[in-house]
Amino acid sequence: MWEVVDWFKKLVPVVVAAALAGSWWFLGNGAQTGGNVPGEQRVSTVEVSRGAVERPPSMTTAARPSRVLAHYGFGEDGYRPFAVLDFGTAVGAALPGTVVAAGEGTVKLECSGRTVLTYAGLERISVRPGETIGAGGPLGLAKGPVTLRAERGGRALDPVALLWPEMSRFTAEAGVVEKEREAIIRRAVREETRPVRNPAELEPLFREAAGEAGLDPELLKAVAAVESNFDPGAVSSKGALGLMQLMPETAESLGVSDPFDPAQNVRAGARYLRGLLDRFGNLELALAAYNAGPGTVERNGGIPPETREYVRKVLNVLESGN
């Protein structure tokens, strides 16, 4: 029996030495190869609430969507309190903030100014509640559309208009209107300068338009004299057009197809002035609204200071009969 014990004592140092040698070989060779098992792809790991998400190091996050698939607000299918966006594969935070909830495909981010962003539709989440994340920081992965809600102080906001206004549908619609307006102005500039018409030649037109609108033709002529000096081709620095200096949107609302056609322009101007007289019940206020816009007059509770000189000029022309 003692022979067996002596043999075992001699074997233990040999086993320990072999184990130590194997460990040193593994550490030396494994460290040089990055510690990977042969055939495995190296990946980076991002901690999440339920373990870890692995993604290739080359993957970049997108804090700005490539497309707006459905806008916030009312649409054909009713009211939508969120926007539906295409971020690609990796979704990043649009604003820096603190994660207040993360799970079940949703990340809720509390940002400065009491703004809260809620991302839904994520396949894999890469943040934990309580974690602070910077703008563009990874939130998770997505294989399809992501919905984004925005709130400030508990009130819903349009996330696209808030974060990426250039992608908002309202900005796009305003751009279309502005392009149409610019086209009209360019057309006016391209046309040959039209000679100023003799007011006497336009007398029948003013009388006819004034009669249709129930106005004094002298009042209509006084407005045209101050607005354009009876120039049918006049274009103001603000884009007002023709004899009665109609803004493009006003002319369109009055059915004018060619604002430089004297007949169309004067008839529309007469109808517009008639409507302002009925609305304000006062000639001076109506003239101020014709020049500055009815909304400006109502906000001022009277004639705006910058419009007083215009009203004075029209009344002087009307009184002088010139």
Buried (B, 14 or more C-beta within 10 A) or exposed (E): EEEEEEEEEEEEEEEEEEEEEEEEEEEEEEEEEEEEEEEEEEBEEBEBEEEEBEBEEEEEBBBEBEEBEBBBBEEEEEEBBBBBBBBBEBBBBBBBBBBBEBBEBBBBBBBEEEBBBBBBBBBBBBBEEEBEBEEBBBBBBBEEBBBBBBBEEEEBBBBBBBBBEEBBBEEEEEEEEEEEBEEBBEBBEEEEEEEEBEBEEBEEBBBBBBEEBEBEBBBBBBBBBBBBEBBBBBBEEEBBBBBBBBBBEBBBEBEBEBBBBBBBBBBBBBBBBBBBBEBBEBBBBBBBBBBBBBEBBEEBEEBBEEBEEBBBBBBEBBEEEE
